Amino acid sequence: MNGLHIGTAEKQGRPAPAIIPDSIRDQHIYIAGKTRRGKSTLIQNMVLSDLLNGYGLAVIDPHGDLIEEQILPIIPENRIEDVILFDPNDTEYPIGFNMFRVSTARERQQMRSDIPVAIERLTSDADDRWTQLTRHLFRVVVAILIQDEKNIHTLLDVRRILTDKTYLDKIIGNDEFWNSMIEEVSNQRTIDALLRRLNMMLLDEQVRDILCAYESNFNFREVMDERKIFLANLSTGNLGEHISGVFGSLLISKMQLTAMSRANQKQEDRVPFALYVDEFQNFVGAGFDKILSEAGKYKLYLTVAHQFVAQLAEAERHAIFGNVGTFIIFNLGYRDANAVAHEFTHFTEDEIVKLPPYHTFTRIGEAHNDFSMTTLPPPEVDYNFSEQIKELSRDKYCRKEEEQVLEKQTDKPAKEEPQFYE
């Protein structure tokens, strides 16, 4: 049987290979368990299986350890040319990701929503939340930039629209709809509030180098169709939780949209692509509900993992549990065990809280097909091409320092003082 070998199952007292058939990978995989119980080793083995089977894949890692210590070292020599390493912490070699570069009506529609959600998260905290007017102004400005197909825009142009009336007029001209929309939501207090938030974010050089690049240094359609290996090291220790969350949310949204763009391909021409997201609750507004409900038919196979079921809002939990085909549950506390126990026929919450490390209760497909499983040990390989992979990825996909300087010199500076509507 073709599939993903994930461990050794105990069925009717006999050991047997635990395999997730390829035929249900499009129903996605959910992994939950406390720290140091074996989740990362499980993901490592799943990724290696996909690599050896020639799949393309992406790993979104908010800690960095999974990619650095467990994914990069197991990439075989015949796949090292396929790797794209997205590492915002590598400030000498930033990789451009222009979220305003969209090519379809579906992309324009979704990014008009996803960009503001992600940026709002980056610039909000418990003591300084966005007002409805500020939020609405930001959405209108983003929509104006997204709908402009004649020019290349970046996040910097949001600020420029707010500070340069001539620039705004150049984009929307005499368009009655956009003129009325911007006039309706604009007043000086709201403009100043949005500028303050944007300026706070754009002071971060990592954000500017990546999100304000004119060109994206990679194309997600090529990543998926050409079976590339996209590794996003979003270590919060260096980036901060907010920035990590923004990058992750935008990358996942873009992958979801790219999968949907395969609607113009015949079913048999859609190449399987696996997306692994660790600590996925960190990436709100990333379109997980759309991936779970729609992306499977476009051969995007999602695996999500985290530590606590309680980290999910009720709506998110329903979206996951209502659409996922495979559950792999490690040791959990009572509250979390209670939340997942109803997904199993043969196991109770009391048994879940007593699971030892590297042991799971697993359900593949229907609720009655659940079993106890021991996960595989860490894979043993006699190679490690990590440094070579990093150098190759830098050479192929990252911008050198002199290119950044040249790009910044060609930028047209926005006027510093707001001169908008009276």
PAKE-451584 format. One record per residue (C-alpha): residue number from 1; residue in three letters; z, y, x. Coordinates in steps of 0.02 Angstrom, whole numbers, plus 32768, in hexadecimal, padded with zeros to 4 digits. Layout:
REM residues N
REC pos code   zz   yy   xx
REC NUM  ala    Z    Y    X
...
END
This chain:
REM residues 422
REC pos code   zz   yy   xx
REC   1  met 8000 8000 8000
REC   2  asn 7FD1 80AC 8042
REC   3  gly 8064 8121 803F
REC   4  leu 80F6 8175 8094
REC   5  his 8173 80FD 80E4
REC   6  ile 821E 814F 80CF
REC   7  gly 829D 80C6 80ED
REC   8  thr 82DE 801A 80C0
REC   9  ala 8305 7FF9 8009
REC  10  glu 8386 7F82 7FC5
REC  11  lys 833D 7F32 7F29
REC  12  gln 8391 7E9D 7ED9
REC  13  gly 83F3 7E81 7F79
REC  14  arg 8359 7E77 7FE8
REC  15  pro 8319 7EF8 8065
REC  16  ala 8268 7F38 804E
REC  17  pro 8204 7FCC 8090
REC  18  ala 821D 8068 8025
REC  19  ile 8173 80B7 800E
REC  20  ile 813B 814D 7FA9
REC  21  pro 8089 8120 7F73
REC  22  asp 8001 819E 7F96
REC  23  ser 7FD6 8192 7EDE
REC  24  ile 8076 81F0 7EAC
REC  25  arg 8085 826B 7F3D
REC  26  asp 803A 82EC 7EC7
REC  27  gln 80DB 82DE 7E60
REC  28  his 813C 8326 7EF4
REC  29  ile 81E1 82F8 7F4A
REC  30  tyr 8290 833F 7F39
REC  31  ile 8316 8322 7FC0
REC  32  ala 83CC 8358 7FB1
REC  33  gly 8465 8334 801A
REC  34  lys 84F1 8380 807F
REC  35  thr 84D4 83B4 8133
REC  36  arg 84CD 832D 81BB
REC  37  arg 84AB 82A2 8140
REC  38  gly 83F8 827E 817A
REC  39  lys 8384 82F5 811C
REC  40  ser 8330 833B 81B8
REC  41  thr 8311 828E 8202
REC  42  leu 82C5 8257 815C
REC  43  ile 8250 82EE 815C
REC  44  gln 8226 82CE 8213
REC  45  asn 81ED 821D 81EA
REC  46  met 818D 8256 8151
REC  47  val 8131 82DA 81B8
REC  48  leu 8109 825D 8241
REC  49  ser 80C1 81E5 81C0
REC  50  asp 8052 8270 817B
REC  51  leu 801C 82A1 822B
REC  52  leu 7FEC 81EF 8258
REC  53  asn 7F8E 81DE 81B3
REC  54  gly 7F28 8279 81DE
REC  55  tyr 7F6D 82E8 8155
REC  56  gly 7F77 83A3 8163
REC  57  leu 8024 83E8 8146
REC  58  ala 8095 8480 814A
REC  59  val 814F 848B 8171
REC  60  ile 81B5 8523 813B
REC  61  asp 8258 8522 819F
REC  62  pro 82D9 85AD 8186
REC  63  his 8347 856D 8213
REC  64  gly 82C6 8548 829B
REC  65  asp 8320 84AB 82D7
REC  66  leu 82B7 8435 826E
REC  67  ile 8214 8473 82BA
REC  68  glu 8253 848E 836B
REC  69  glu 82B7 83EE 8380
REC  70  gln 826A 8372 8307
REC  71  ile 81B7 83A0 82D9
REC  72  leu 8165 83EA 8374
REC  73  pro 819E 835A 83E6
REC  74  ile 814E 82D4 8378
REC  75  ile 80A1 8321 8363
REC  76  pro 8029 82A6 83B6
REC  77  glu 7FAB 82DD 8438
REC  78  asn 7F16 82C8 83C3
REC  79  arg 7F61 8349 834A
REC  80  ile 7F9D 83D3 83BF
REC  81  glu 7EFD 8439 83A7
REC  82  asp 7F21 843D 82ED
REC  83  val 7FC7 8499 82F9
REC  84  ile 7FE2 854C 82C0
REC  85  leu 8090 8588 82EF
REC  86  phe 80CA 861A 8284
REC  87  asp 8161 865F 82E1
REC  88  pro 8195 8713 82BA
REC  89  asn 8216 8707 8346
REC  90  asp 818A 86FC 83C7
REC  91  thr 817A 87B9 83CF
REC  92  glu 8106 87B8 8467
REC  93  tyr 8084 8755 8406
REC  94  pro 808F 8781 834D
REC  95  ile 8020 8727 82D1
REC  96  gly 7FD5 8799 824E
REC  97  phe 7FED 8773 8195
REC  98  asn 7FA1 87F5 8123
REC  99  met 7FDB 87C9 8074
REC 100  phe 7F67 884E 802A
REC 101  arg 7ECC 87EC 8061
REC 102  val 7E9B 8792 7FC1
REC 103  ser 7DF4 874B 7F8E
REC 104  thr 7E01 8713 7ED9
REC 105  ala 7E38 875C 7E34
REC 106  arg 7EC2 86D9 7E2A
REC 107  glu 7F04 870D 7ED5
REC 108  arg 7F01 87C5 7EA5
REC 109  gln 7F60 87A3 7E05
REC 110  gln 7FE9 873C 7E56
REC 111  met 8001 87A4 7EF4
REC 112  arg 8018 8840 7E88
REC 113  ser 80B7 87EB 7E50
REC 114  asp 80EA 8785 7EEA
REC 115  ile 80E2 8812 7F6A
REC 116  pro 815A 8886 7F0C
REC 117  val 81D3 87F7 7EE9
REC 118  ala 81DB 87C7 7FA1
REC 119  ile 81E9 8879 7FE3
REC 120  glu 826E 88A6 7F62
REC 121  arg 82D5 8815 7FA1
REC 122  leu 82C5 8852 8054
REC 123  thr 8302 8902 802A
REC 124  ser 838A 88DB 7FAC
REC 125  asp 8441 88B0 7FB9
REC 126  ala 84D3 88A5 7F41
REC 127  asp 84FD 895D 7F56
REC 128  asp 844D 89A3 7F54
REC 129  arg 83DD 8956 7ED0
REC 130  trp 8333 8993 7E99
REC 131  thr 8327 89F9 7DFA
REC 132  gln 82A7 89CD 7D77
REC 133  leu 8243 8A6A 7D9F
REC 134  thr 823E 8A45 7E5A
REC 135  arg 820A 8992 7E37
REC 136  his 8181 89CA 7DC0
REC 137  leu 813E 8A4C 7E38
REC 138  phe 8134 89CB 7EC3
REC 139  arg 80D8 8951 7E54
REC 140  val 8059 89D5 7E21
REC 141  val 8038 8A09 7ED6
REC 142  val 8023 8954 7F0D
REC 143  ala 7FAD 8935 7E7B
REC 144  ile 7F43 89CC 7EAE
REC 145  leu 7F31 898A 7F5F
REC 146  ile 7F10 88D7 7F29
REC 147  gln 7E86 8908 7EAF
REC 148  asp 7E2A 8971 7F32
REC 149  glu 7DA6 88F9 7F73
REC 150  lys 7D4C 897A 7FDF
REC 151  asn 7DD5 8994 8061
REC 152  ile 7E4E 892C 80C6
REC 153  his 7F02 8959 80A0
REC 154  thr 7FAA 892A 80E9
REC 155  leu 805F 8947 80BC
REC 156  leu 8056 89EE 8119
REC 157  asp 7FDD 8A2D 8095
REC 158  val 8063 8A21 800F
REC 159  arg 80C0 8AA8 806E
REC 160  arg 8021 8B0A 808B
REC 161  ile 7FF7 8B11 7FD1
REC 162  leu 80A3 8B5A 7FB1
REC 163  thr 8092 8BE1 8036
REC 164  asp 7FD9 8C0E 8032
REC 165  lys 7F8C 8C46 7F8D
REC 166  thr 7EDF 8C52 7FDD
REC 167  tyr 7EE8 8B9C 8011
REC 168  leu 7F1A 8B68 7F61
REC 169  asp 7E8A 8BCB 7F16
REC 170  lys 7E12 8B77 7F8F
REC 171  ile 7E45 8ACC 7F4E
REC 172  ile 7E50 8AE8 7E93
REC 173  gly 7DDB 8B7D 7E81
REC 174  asn 7DC7 8BAF 7DCB
REC 175  asp 7DFD 8B07 7D87
REC 176  glu 7E57 8B3A 7CE9
REC 177  phe 7EC3 8A9D 7CDD
REC 178  trp 7F0B 8AA3 7D8D
REC 179  asn 7F22 8B5F 7D89
REC 180  ser 7F85 8B53 7CE9
REC 181  met 7FEA 8ABF 7D2A
REC 182  ile 801E 8B15 7DCB
REC 183  glu 8045 8BB8 7D73
REC 184  glu 80AF 8B5F 7CF2
REC 185  val 8122 8B0D 7D73
REC 186  ser 812A 8B96 7DF6
REC 187  asn 81B3 8C14 7E0D
REC 188  gln 81F9 8C56 7EB0
REC 189  arg 829E 8BFA 7EA3
REC 190  thr 8248 8B52 7E88
REC 191  ile 81CB 8B73 7F13
REC 192  asp 8256 8BA1 7F8C
REC 193  ala 82B8 8B04 7F5D
REC 194  leu 8222 8A94 7F7C
REC 195  leu 81F7 8AEC 8020
REC 196  arg 82A9 8AD6 805D
REC 197  arg 829F 8A1B 803E
REC 198  leu 81F3 8A0A 808D
REC 199  asn 8227 8A6F 8126
REC 200  met 82C1 8A02 813C
REC 201  met 8254 8967 813B
REC 202  leu 81C7 89AC 81A7
REC 203  leu 8242 89DC 8230
REC 204  asp 8249 8922 8257
REC 205  glu 81C3 8902 82DA
REC 206  gln 81B4 884A 82AA
REC 207  val 8188 887C 81F8
REC 208  arg 8109 88FD 8232
REC 209  asp 80B3 888C 82B0
REC 210  ile 809B 87FF 8232
REC 211  leu 808E 884A 8183
REC 212  cys 8034 88EA 81B7
REC 213  ala 7FA8 8894 8216
REC 214  tyr 7EFB 88B8 81CE
REC 215  glu 7EC0 8806 81E6
REC 216  ser 7F1A 8763 81C9
REC 217  asn 7F0A 86F6 8264
REC 218  phe 7EF9 865A 81FA
REC 219  asn 7EA4 8628 8159
REC 220  phe 7F07 85B8 80E5
REC 221  arg 7E6A 856D 8096
REC 222  glu 7E35 8535 8144
REC 223  val 7EE6 84F9 8168
REC 224  met 7EE1 8488 80CF
REC 225  asp 7E2D 844E 80D2
REC 226  glu 7E2A 842F 818E
REC 227  arg 7ED0 83D1 818F
REC 228  lys 7F2B 844E 81FE
REC 229  ile 7FE6 8449 8225
REC 230  phe 803A 84EC 81F4
REC 231  leu 80ED 84FF 8235
REC 232  ala 8151 8598 81FE
REC 233  asn 81EE 85B2 8267
REC 234  leu 824D 8631 81FF
REC 235  ser 82F4 8623 8259
REC 236  thr 836C 8695 81FB
REC 237  gly 83D9 86A3 8296
REC 238  asn 8358 8715 82E6
REC 239  leu 82FC 875B 824F
REC 240  gly 8388 8771 81D3
REC 241  glu 838E 871A 812B
REC 242  his 832F 87A1 80CC
REC 243  ile 8298 87A8 8141
REC 244  ser 8293 86EA 814F
REC 245  gly 8292 86DF 8092
REC 246  val 8204 875C 8082
REC 247  phe 8195 8703 8100
REC 248  gly 81B8 8659 80B3
REC 249  ser 819C 8692 8000
REC 250  leu 80F7 86E6 802A
REC 251  leu 80B8 8651 8090
REC 252  ile 80E2 85D7 8004
REC 253  ser 8091 8647 7F81
REC 254  lys 7FF4 8650 7FEA
REC 255  met 7FEF 8593 7FFE
REC 256  gln 8002 857B 7F44
REC 257  leu 7F73 85F4 7F22
REC 258  thr 7F08 859F 7FA6
REC 259  ala 7F25 84F7 7F53
REC 260  met 7EEF 8541 7EAC
REC 261  ser 7E50 8583 7EFD
REC 262  arg 7E1B 84CD 7F13
REC 263  ala 7DE9 84D0 7E5C
REC 264  asn 7D39 84EF 7E9C
REC 265  gln 7D3C 8448 7EF9
REC 266  lys 7D1B 839D 7EB2
REC 267  gln 7DB9 8334 7EA1
REC 268  glu 7D7E 82BA 7F26
REC 269  asp 7D5E 8348 7FA1
REC 270  arg 7E10 838C 7F99
REC 271  val 7E69 835C 803A
REC 272  pro 7F23 8330 8025
REC 273  phe 7F99 83B0 806E
REC 274  ala 8056 839A 807A
REC 275  leu 80CC 842F 806E
REC 276  tyr 8180 8416 80AA
REC 277  val 81FF 849E 8083
REC 278  asp 82B0 848F 80C7
REC 279  glu 833A 84F2 8070
REC 280  phe 82B9 8520 7FEF
REC 281  gln 8334 8582 7F83
REC 282  asn 8324 860E 8006
REC 283  phe 8273 8633 7FCD
REC 284  val 8280 867B 7F1F
REC 285  gly 81E4 86B9 7EC9
REC 286  ala 8179 8643 7F2E
REC 287  gly 8120 85EE 7E9E
REC 288  phe 8178 8546 7EA9
REC 289  asp 8167 8531 7DED
REC 290  lys 80AA 8542 7DFB
REC 291  ile 80A3 84C8 7E8D
REC 292  leu 810B 8449 7E30
REC 293  ser 80AA 8455 7D8D
REC 294  glu 7FF8 8477 7DC8
REC 295  ala 7FD8 8465 7E83
REC 296  gly 7FE3 83A7 7E8A
REC 297  lys 7F37 8393 7E3D
REC 298  tyr 7EF3 83FD 7ECB
REC 299  lys 7F42 8384 7F4A
REC 300  leu 7FD2 83F4 7F81
REC 301  tyr 8067 837F 7F96
REC 302  leu 810F 83D8 7F97
REC 303  thr 81B1 8399 7FE6
REC 304  val 824A 8407 7FD0
REC 305  ala 82F6 83EE 801C
REC 306  his 839F 8444 8016
REC 307  gln 845A 8424 8021
REC 308  phe 84A1 8451 7F77
REC 309  val 8459 843D 7EC9
REC 310  ala 84C9 84CF 7E93
REC 311  gln 845E 8541 7F01
REC 312  leu 83DA 853A 7E79
REC 313  ala 83D8 85A7 7DDF
REC 314  glu 83CF 8545 7D3D
REC 315  ala 8317 8570 7D21
REC 316  glu 82EA 8539 7DD1
REC 317  arg 834A 8497 7DBC
REC 318  his 82ED 8470 7D1B
REC 319  ala 8246 8495 7D6F
REC 320  ile 826F 841E 7DFE
REC 321  phe 82BC 8391 7D9B
REC 322  gly 8239 839B 7D13
REC 323  asn 81A5 838A 7D89
REC 324  val 81DA 8329 7E24
REC 325  gly 81A8 8272 7E32
REC 326  thr 8216 823D 7EC5
REC 327  phe 82D0 8260 7EDB
REC 328  ile 8327 823A 7F80
REC 329  ile 83E1 825F 7F73
REC 330  phe 845B 8259 8005
REC 331  asn 8518 8273 7FF9
REC 332  leu 8546 8303 7F85
REC 333  gly 85E5 8350 7F3F
REC 334  tyr 861B 8328 7E8D
REC 335  arg 85CF 83C2 7E3C
REC 336  asp 8524 83A3 7E89
REC 337  ala 852F 82E7 7E6F
REC 338  asn 854D 8306 7DB7
REC 339  ala 84B0 8372 7DAE
REC 340  val 843E 82EB 7DF6
REC 341  ala 848F 824A 7DB8
REC 342  his 842F 824E 7D13
REC 343  glu 838D 823A 7D76
REC 344  phe 83C2 8189 7DA4
REC 345  thr 83D7 80ED 7D3B
REC 346  his 8442 8083 7DAE
REC 347  phe 84B1 80FF 7E0C
REC 348  thr 8541 8171 7DDB
REC 349  glu 8586 8214 7E1E
REC 350  asp 861C 81B5 7E67
REC 351  glu 85A4 814B 7ECE
REC 352  ile 8540 81E3 7F06
REC 353  val 85DA 823B 7F4E
REC 354  lys 8606 819E 7FB2
REC 355  leu 855C 8187 8007
REC 356  pro 856C 8176 80C5
REC 357  pro 84F6 81D3 813B
REC 358  tyr 8441 8197 813E
REC 359  his 8456 8140 8096
REC 360  thr 8408 8181 7FF7
REC 361  phe 83EB 815B 7F42
REC 362  thr 8331 816B 7F29
REC 363  arg 82C3 816F 7E90
REC 364  ile 8207 815D 7E9F
REC 365  gly 81AD 817E 7DFD
REC 366  glu 8204 8146 7D5E
REC 367  ala 82C2 8151 7D4C
REC 368  his 82D5 8094 7D4A
REC 369  asn 8282 8086 7DF6
REC 370  asp 831B 80BF 7E56
REC 371  phe 836D 8067 7EE8
REC 372  ser 83E3 8078 7F7B
REC 373  met 838B 80A2 801E
REC 374  thr 83B3 80B0 80D7
REC 375  thr 8345 8133 8129
REC 376  leu 82E2 8111 81C7
REC 377  pro 832F 813A 8272
REC 378  pro 82E7 81CC 82D6
REC 379  pro 8238 819E 8312
REC 380  glu 8227 816B 83C7
REC 381  val 8192 81B9 841F
REC 382  asp 8167 81BB 84D8
REC 383  tyr 8119 8269 84D7
REC 384  asn 8148 831E 84B6
REC 385  phe 80BE 83A0 84AF
REC 386  ser 812A 842D 846A
REC 387  glu 8107 84AD 84F2
REC 388  gln 804E 8485 84F7
REC 389  ile 8045 8499 843A
REC 390  lys 809A 8544 8443
REC 391  glu 8021 8582 84C8
REC 392  leu 7F89 8542 846A
REC 393  ser 7FC2 8591 83C7
REC 394  arg 7FE2 8637 841E
REC 395  asp 7F35 8636 846C
REC 396  lys 7EDB 860A 83CB
REC 397  tyr 7F3B 8667 8344
REC 398  cys 7FAA 86F0 838B
REC 399  arg 7F80 87A1 83BC
REC 400  lys 7FA1 87D4 846F
REC 401  glu 800B 886E 8495
REC 402  glu 7F73 88D7 84C6
REC 403  glu 7F1F 88AD 8421
REC 404  gln 7FB8 88EA 83C2
REC 405  val 7FB5 898F 8421
REC 406  leu 7EFC 89A8 83FD
REC 407  glu 7F13 8981 8345
REC 408  lys 7FA4 89FB 8336
REC 409  gln 7F3E 8A83 838D
REC 410  thr 7EB5 8A72 830B
REC 411  asp 7F2D 8A7F 8278
REC 412  lys 7F21 8B22 8216
REC 413  pro 7FD1 8B67 820B
REC 414  ala 8017 8B92 8162
REC 415  lys 805B 8C3F 8145
REC 416  glu 8115 8C43 8160
REC 417  glu 8149 8CAF 80CD
REC 418  pro 8128 8C76 801B
REC 419  gln 80A9 8CE6 7FC6
REC 420  phe 808C 8C8F 7F22
REC 421  tyr 809C 8CC9 7E6F
REC 422  glu 80FA 8D64 7E41
END
